[in-house]
Amino acid sequence: MDFSKAYLAIVNASVEQDTKEIPLILSAIDFKNKTCLEIGTGPFARLAIKIAKSQNPPKSITGIEQYQEAAEKANQEIKKQGLENTISVIQIPPH
């Protein structure tokens, strides 16, 4: 299995296991009207979506993802959540 397939398999397996740190991060930081950057967005853009749906959402979030398939899936999830005006994911080639 090549690295990108292994990476997507790990991410898919971990979707149900949300981290406990996310609510703490959201409660400790005021994102209101800020621009945010998420590096390594992943195919589900989970953190970006949770931040965008928080009580004090940022003006915008830009996600960076190395893998094209993961970036495409993230953008699909963002659109499904109706957050394409707040979150954008760009794909950069792996090094």
Buried (B, 14 or more C-beta within 10 A) or exposed (E): EEEBEEBBEEBEEEEEEEEEEBEEBBEEBEBEEBEBEBEEBBBBBBBBBBBBEBEEBBEBBBBBBBBEBBBBBBBBBBEEBEBEEBBBBEBEEEE
